């Protein structure tokens, strides 16, 4: 029907669940370091790249990752998901059946 959905991981997020792992003060001290490590200039590159693509041409069984080299060069890497295509198709058909009910 021409409706496509892309799911994006928000990255590093603070929630009440994370406060149960370490005290709030420790998170406040660690967060800037974690942002520097994970939040390189191209952390959102895959999202921007994905937005610019035509959804009908994307492989449904691939995840697109934002990557950064040690020298700071950003690129998008396609990684094939470990999913059996027959099982995925059966699940999709079952979802279509449930939608029709």
N, CA, C and O of each residue as an XYZ file, in Angstrom:
404
protein
N       0.810     -1.199      0.000
C       0.000      0.000      0.000
C       0.853      1.264      0.000
O       0.326      2.372      0.097
N       2.153      1.102     -0.107
C       3.025      2.267     -0.163
C       3.393      2.854      1.182
O       3.911      3.969      1.237
N       3.140      2.137      2.277
C       3.471      2.617      3.607
C       4.727      1.897      4.077
O       4.766      0.666      4.094
N       5.753      2.651      4.457
C       7.009      2.075      4.898
C       7.348      2.593      6.286
O       6.969      3.703      6.660
N       8.065      1.778      7.040
C       8.458      2.160      8.386
C       9.945      1.890      8.576
O      10.447      0.838      8.180
N      10.634      2.825      9.173
C      12.041      2.648      9.528
C      12.164      2.823     11.034
O      11.607      3.758     11.609
N      12.897      1.918     11.663
C      13.079      1.967     13.109
C      14.504      2.412     13.390
O      15.452      1.891     12.804
N      14.650      3.367     14.280
C      15.957      3.923     14.594
C      16.209      3.792     16.086
O      15.350      4.134     16.899
N      17.376      3.302     16.442
C      17.769      3.234     17.843
C      18.196      4.634     18.287
O      19.006      5.271     17.614
N      17.660      5.120     19.413
C      17.999      6.473     19.842
C      19.412      6.627     20.370
O      19.868      7.747     20.603
N      20.110      5.519     20.561
C      21.468      5.621     21.084
C      21.481      5.609     22.599
O      20.805      4.790     23.222
N      22.233      6.497     23.186
C      22.418      6.549     24.626
C      21.299      7.365     25.273
O      21.144      8.552     24.985
N      20.528      6.730     26.139
C      19.373      7.389     26.746
C      19.378      7.134     28.244
O      19.649      6.021     28.694
N      19.078      8.163     29.003
C      18.975      8.024     30.454
C      17.523      7.790     30.841
O      16.636      8.538     30.431
N      17.285      6.747     31.632
C      15.934      6.447     32.117
C      16.010      6.050     33.580
O      17.099      5.952     34.147
N      14.856      5.821     34.192
C      14.833      5.344     35.578
C      15.476      3.968     35.704
O      15.976      3.613     36.771
N      15.467      3.194     34.622
C      16.100      1.874     34.656
C      17.620      1.998     34.789
O      18.243      1.192     35.479
N      18.218      2.985     34.145
C      19.675      3.139     34.234
C      20.091      3.601     35.630
O      21.187      3.281     36.091
N      19.231      4.343     36.292
C      19.561      4.790     37.644
C      19.608      3.630     38.633
O      20.221      3.747     39.694
N      18.964      2.506     38.293
C      19.035      1.322     39.151
C      20.367      0.590     39.027
O      20.728     -0.201     39.900
N      21.095      0.851     37.949
C      22.382      0.182     37.729
C      23.493      0.892     38.495
O      24.291      0.260     39.187
N      23.532      2.208     38.361
C      24.534      3.027     39.052
C      23.834      4.222     39.700
O      22.762      4.624     39.247
N      24.414      4.787     40.738
C      23.832      5.993     41.323
C      23.814      7.150     40.319
O      24.609      7.177     39.379
N      22.913      8.092     40.524
C      22.747      9.230     39.612
C      24.049     10.000     39.451
O      24.387     10.401     38.337
N      24.772     10.210     40.509
C      26.031     10.957     40.443
C      27.035     10.280     39.506
O      27.727     10.954     38.742
N      27.112      8.959     39.566
C      28.030      8.236     38.688
C      27.640      8.424     37.222
O      28.505      8.605     36.365
N      26.322      8.379     36.932
C      25.868      8.583     35.551
C      26.208      9.989     35.081
O      26.621     10.182     33.937
N      26.038     10.962     35.951
C      26.340     12.344     35.574
C      27.820     12.513     35.254
O      28.177     13.319     34.395
N      28.682     11.768     35.928
C      30.116     11.822     35.662
C      30.500     11.031     34.406
O      31.397     11.436     33.667
N      29.816      9.899     34.166
C      30.151      9.037     33.039
C      29.550      9.479     31.706
O      30.121      9.204     30.651
N      28.411     10.158     31.743
C      27.702     10.492     30.509
C      28.546     11.302     29.514
O      28.551     10.962     28.331
N      29.253     12.346     29.933
C      30.060     13.083     28.941
C      31.098     12.197     28.253
O      31.346     12.344     27.056
N      31.698     11.287     28.999
C      32.678     10.371     28.410
C      31.995      9.427     27.432
O      32.514      9.183     26.343
N      30.836      8.893     27.809
C      30.112      7.971     26.939
C      29.632      8.678     25.670
O      29.637      8.085     24.591
N      29.220      9.935     25.794
C      28.791     10.687     24.611
C      29.959     10.932     23.660
O      29.807     10.862     22.441
N      31.127     11.221     24.235
C      32.302     11.427     23.384
C      32.677     10.157     22.639
O      33.068     10.207     21.473
N      32.557      9.015     23.314
C      32.917      7.745     22.687
C      31.875      7.336     21.646
O      32.236      6.929     20.542
N      30.584      7.439     21.983
C      29.542      6.956     21.070
C      28.999      8.038     20.148
O      28.442      7.726     19.096
N      29.150      9.284     20.520
C      28.540     10.369     19.757
C      29.495     11.085     18.846
O      29.598     12.311     18.887
N      30.203     10.329     18.016
C      31.100     10.954     17.057
C      30.296     11.789     16.068
O      29.074     11.646     16.020
N      30.925     12.651     15.279
C      30.184     13.553     14.388
C      29.203     12.859     13.460
O      28.212     13.468     13.058
N      29.449     11.608     13.109
C      28.560     10.929     12.176
C      27.605      9.951     12.820
O      27.156      9.016     12.157
N      27.277     10.129     14.089
C      26.430      9.157     14.787
C      25.047      9.050     14.171
O      24.381      8.027     14.330
N      24.609     10.068     13.484
C      23.276     10.052     12.882
C      23.330      9.818     11.381
O      22.316      9.956     10.698
N      24.491      9.467     10.862
C      24.674      9.323      9.417
C      23.727      8.291      8.814
O      23.151      8.539      7.755
N      23.552      7.137      9.466
C      22.674      6.099      8.913
C      21.233      6.583      8.844
O      20.515      6.252      7.900
N      20.802      7.360      9.828
C      19.429      7.864      9.823
C      19.209      8.832      8.660
O      18.188      8.763      7.975
N      20.166      9.732      8.439
C      20.059     10.688      7.335
C      20.135      9.946      6.006
O      19.359     10.223      5.091
N      21.067      9.004      5.898
C      21.216      8.222      4.682
C      19.931      7.450      4.394
O      19.458      7.428      3.258
N      19.366      6.817      5.427
C      18.143      6.034      5.276
C      16.981      6.904      4.821
O      16.175      6.487      3.989
N      16.894      8.112      5.365
C      15.818      9.039      5.008
C      15.874      9.414      3.523
O      14.837      9.646      2.902
N      17.079      9.474      2.959
C      17.250      9.890      1.568
C      17.031      8.762      0.559
O      16.956      9.014     -0.643
N      16.928      7.515      1.042
C      16.767      6.370      0.145
C      15.297      6.143     -0.210
O      14.401      6.536      0.538
N      15.060      5.508     -1.353
C      13.709      5.091     -1.717
C      13.439      3.772     -0.999
O      14.140      2.789     -1.240
N      12.431      3.731     -0.120
C      12.199      2.541      0.712
C      12.002      1.255     -0.086
O      12.401      0.181      0.364
N      11.399      1.354     -1.254
C      11.132      0.137     -2.026
C      12.408     -0.511     -2.566
O      12.369     -1.663     -2.997
N      13.534      0.201     -2.552
C      14.797     -0.349     -3.045
C      15.685     -0.894     -1.923
O      16.727     -1.486     -2.202
N      15.293     -0.705     -0.672
C      16.100     -1.183      0.450
C      15.831     -2.658      0.712
O      14.705     -3.129      0.551
N      16.865     -3.380      1.114
C      16.722     -4.792      1.470
C      16.046     -4.874      2.835
O      16.501     -4.256      3.798
N      14.959     -5.638      2.916
C      14.191     -5.731      4.156
C      14.916     -6.503      5.253
O      14.578     -6.366      6.429
N      15.901     -7.306      4.888
C      16.594     -8.139      5.864
C      17.973     -7.590      6.219
O      18.862     -8.343      6.616
N      18.150     -6.284      6.078
C      19.440     -5.645      6.357
C      19.248     -4.522      7.373
O      18.271     -3.775      7.318
N      20.197     -4.419      8.299
C      20.254     -3.280      9.224
C      21.357     -2.359      8.731
O      22.407     -2.820      8.283
N      21.117     -1.064      8.813
C      22.103     -0.085      8.369
C      22.690      0.598      9.601
O      21.961      1.191     10.397
N      24.002      0.513      9.752
C      24.692      1.021     10.934
C      25.547      2.236     10.591
O      26.221      2.263      9.561
N      25.514      3.243     11.468
C      26.441      4.367     11.367
C      27.764      3.924     11.966
O      27.806      3.454     13.103
N      28.829      4.069     11.221
C      30.153      3.660     11.700
C      31.131      4.820     11.541
O      30.970      5.684     10.679
N      32.138      4.811     12.390
C      33.181      5.822     12.326
C      34.531      5.136     12.474
O      34.712      4.311     13.370
N      35.475      5.467     11.610
C      36.814      4.898     11.723
C      37.552      5.591     12.860
O      37.077      6.588     13.405
N      38.709      5.060     13.210
C      39.524      5.667     14.260
C      39.984      7.070     13.906
O      40.302      7.867     14.788
N      40.019      7.373     12.599
C      40.445      8.701     12.148
C      39.269      9.663     11.966
O      39.456     10.806     11.549
N      38.049      9.190     12.284
C      36.892     10.079     12.233
C      36.102     10.060     10.941
O      35.172     10.854     10.798
N      36.431      9.177      9.978
C      35.662      9.095      8.737
C      34.372      8.333      9.013
O      34.408      7.240      9.578
N      33.237      8.896      8.620
C      31.936      8.299      8.874
C      31.428      7.589      7.628
O      31.629      8.063      6.510
N      30.777      6.463      7.824
C      30.206      5.707      6.711
C      29.044      4.859      7.214
O      28.894      4.644      8.417
N      28.226      4.381      6.281
C      27.092      3.518      6.604
C      27.455      2.103      6.187
O      27.927      1.871      5.074
N      27.228      1.160      7.096
C      27.532     -0.244      6.813
C      26.240     -1.049      6.856
O      25.478     -0.965      7.819
N      26.000     -1.828      5.808
C      24.827     -2.701      5.747
C      25.207     -4.058      6.323
O      26.174     -4.680      5.883
N      24.434     -4.517      7.316
C      24.697     -5.821      7.927
C      23.458     -6.688      7.786
O      22.375     -6.319      8.241
N      23.622     -7.832      7.162
C      22.524     -8.761      6.943
C      22.093     -9.348      8.289
O      22.930     -9.803      9.067
N      20.786     -9.335      8.560
C      20.267     -9.902      9.796
C      20.235    -11.423      9.681
O      20.039    -11.970      8.596
N      20.426    -12.089     10.798
C      20.405    -13.546     10.837
C      18.954    -14.014     10.976
O      18.529    -14.450     12.046
N      18.204    -13.916      9.874
C      16.785    -14.266      9.874
C      16.531    -15.202      8.700
O      16.971    -14.946      7.579
N      15.825    -16.277      8.969
C      15.437    -17.200      7.909
C      14.342    -16.532      7.076
O      13.311    -16.129      7.615
N      14.562    -16.415      5.772
C      13.620    -15.693      4.913
C      12.246    -16.364      4.864
O      11.227    -15.679      4.781
N      12.212    -17.693      4.915
C      10.921    -18.389      4.909
C      10.118    -18.090      6.170
O       8.910    -17.864      6.107
N      10.797    -18.092      7.314
C      10.133    -17.778      8.579
C       9.639    -16.339      8.581
O       8.535    -16.063      9.050
N      10.448    -15.422      8.062
C      10.051    -14.013      7.993
C       8.820    -13.844      7.107
O       7.913    -13.081      7.440
N       8.786    -14.551      5.986
C       7.637    -14.449      5.081
C       6.374    -15.015      5.730
O       5.295    -14.440      5.580
N       6.494    -16.143      6.455
C       5.338    -16.726      7.157
C       4.812    -15.768      8.216
O       3.601    -15.603      8.366
N       5.721    -15.139      8.949
C       5.325    -14.173      9.973
C       4.609    -12.985      9.339
O       3.603    -12.509      9.865
N       5.122    -12.513      8.222
C       4.506    -11.385      7.522
C       3.101    -11.745      7.058
O       2.176    -10.946      7.200
N       2.938    -12.934      6.508
C       1.615    -13.382      6.067
C       0.651    -13.489      7.241
O      -0.520    -13.131      7.117
N       1.132    -13.976      8.370
C       0.298    -14.077      9.583
C      -0.126    -12.682     10.046
O      -1.272    -12.485     10.450
N       0.791    -11.717      9.987
C       0.450    -10.343     10.364
C      -0.604     -9.755      9.433
O      -1.498     -9.034      9.876
N      -0.496    -10.063      8.148
C      -1.510     -9.590      7.198
C      -2.876    -10.195      7.502
O      -3.899     -9.518      7.398
N      -2.888    -11.491      7.884
C      -4.143    -12.133      8.250
C      -4.757    -11.488      9.487
O      -5.966    -11.263      9.535
N      -3.938    -11.193     10.476
C      -4.429    -10.562     11.702
C      -4.958     -9.159     11.418
O      -5.925     -8.716     12.038
N      -4.324     -8.468     10.485
C      -4.753     -7.113     10.126
C      -6.140     -7.133      9.484
O      -6.935     -6.215      9.684
N      -6.424     -8.184      8.711
C      -7.717     -8.280      8.017
C      -8.868     -8.606      8.955
O     -10.025     -8.341      8.626
N      -8.570     -9.177     10.124
C      -9.635     -9.552     11.069
C     -10.270     -8.363     11.736
O     -11.176     -8.524     12.553
